[in-house]
Structure formats: C-alpha cells, structure tokens
Amino acid sequence: MNTQALMAATTPIGGLREDAGKLLLRASVALLVLLHGIDKLAKGPGFVVGALERAGLPGGIGYLVYVGEVLAPLLMLAGLWTRAAAGIVAINMVVAIGLVHMSGLFALAKQGGGWALELQGLYLAGALAVALLGAGRFSLGGAKGRLN
C-alpha cells in the first residue's frame, strides 16, 4: 500500500468511508440471505430436511437452516457477533451448494453466460468478506466490539 492510500484509510473521512462500506456489505448480504430464511419460516424447512435425508444425513439438522438464514443474518445486520454470524452464513452457503447446487458448480447459466451459481457464490464471498472485515463502527457492537 502506498503512503497516500495509507493516509486516506487512516484519516477520519477514509475511516468513515471504510465503515460505510462495511455496513453496506454486511447489510446487503444479511438482508438477501434473511429473505431466504423468511421464506423457510413461512414454508417450513421440509426442502432442506429432505435434501439432507437424500444425502444420508439426519434430517433433523435441517432445522439449523434457521440459524444460518434467520438468526445469523439478523446478528450481521445489527452488527453483533458479526464475524461469527458471517461465518455461520458462509457455512450455510457451503452446505447449500453441496446439498442442492453441485450440478451447477462448473456450469454456466442458461441465459446471460454467467456462472450458474453466481448468487450462491456472491452470498458465500460476501459472508467471508464480512467475517474477515468485521462490522465497523456503524454497528450495535461497535468497531472494537467483541467478534466485530
């Protein structure tokens, strides 16, 4: 990093922009994943339970989808235990890709030419980025908060 970039990141305006970017990233990922969780709250976890059972795993662990798609995104959005919550969302996405989306792992989308799993990939990458960056100052946990 050059001196000018280092100074920009450490100035009040540079820090403000960085924290605003963290807020935008974590809120975007959290809200978009939360919408999937709300759908599962409305319809039940039957799809996930069935996918786990077809994979030879105990279907009961499918109820953990509520942790990965409701509780963890709410914590991310609030900025509480953000790094841990983002890690849970990332794990949730790895499980979703493994259980449901493996056929598209090395495929292009039928329309538009993008990766077939670009949505899942962005959720996973976004959650990993939040886990690495933390919540920033615009959070209930604060920039220096535990696990933020």
N, C-alpha and C positions, 0 to 999 in steps of 0.2 A: 504494500500500500504506500502511495507517495505521501509526502508531507501535507500537501493540500487536502487530499482525501481524508487523512487522519485528523486534521484540524477541523474539517467540516463535520466529521462524525462526533467530535468532542465538544463542539460549540452548542449553545442552547438550542439554536434552530436546527442544527444537524441531529441532535438527540431527539428533538420533538418530531422531526420527520421520521426518524427510525422507529420511535414508539408508535407513531400513527400508522406506519407500515405494518408493524406487528399486530396492531389492533385490526386493521383491515384484513390481514391474512387469517388471523385466528377467528374473527367473526365470520368471514366468508366460509371457511371450512366447517366451522361449528354449525352455522345455520343450515348449510346444504346437507350435512350429514344428519342433523336433527330432523329435517323433513322426512328422511327415510325412517327414522325412529318413530316419528308421529304416525306414519303410515302403519308401522308394525304395532303400535299401541292400538290403533283403530281396528286392524285386521287380525291381530294375534301373530305369534311367532311360528305358526304352522309351517310356513315355507322353509324357514331356517331349520326347524326341528326335523322336517322330512329330509332335507339335504344332508344333515348330519347323520341321520339313521341310514340313508342310502350309502353314505361313505363308511358305514360300520362303526360310527361313534355314538355315544349315548345322546339321544335326542334331547334330554333334559338340559344339556349345556347350551342348547339353543336359546334359552331364556337370558343368557348373558348378552344377547344382542341388545337388550335394553340398556345394559351398562355401556356398551360400545356406541350405541346410536341415540341414546337419550341422556343418560347421566353425564358421560364424558363430554359430549358437545356442550351441555349446559355449563359444566365447570370451565371448559375452554372459553365460552362466551363471557362468563363472569370474570375470568382471569383468576381462578382459584385452583391451586394444584395443577396449573396449566400444562407443565411439561409431562406429568404423569397422565393427565387426561388425554393429551395429544398422543402419547404412546399407546394408550388403550385404543384410541380411534385407529391408529396405524395397524395395530394387531388385528382389530376388527376387519380392516380392509384386506389384510393378508389372508385371513380366514375366508372372507367373502370371495376373493379371487380364487383361492384354492378350491372352495366348495362349488362355486357356481359359474365362474368365468374362465376357467382354464382353457376352454376351447378357443377363446379369443386372445390368449396371451401373445401369440405370434401372428396375429391376423390383422388385416386392415379392415376398416369399416366398409360396409357395402356401399355407403354413399359418402362422398366427401374425401375419401382417401386417407383419413386419419386412422390412428391406432384404434382397434376395436374396443380397447379398454381404457381409452383416454380419460373418461370420467373417473373410473376407479383409480387409475394412475395418478390423476391430479389430487384426489382425496388423500391417497397414500402419501404422495410427495408433500402436500400441504401440511398434513399432520406431522410428518417427520420434521419439516422445517419449523413448525411451531414448537415441537419438542426440543429442537436444538436452540431456538432463539429465545424462548420464554415469552411471557405475556407483555412485558414492557410496563411503563408507568400508567397506562390507561387500563387499569385492571383493579379489581377489588383486593387482590393480593399485593399490589404494588410492584414496582420494578425489582425490588430486593426481597420480595416475599418468598416464603418457603416454597420451593419447587416451581417458582415462577421465573 
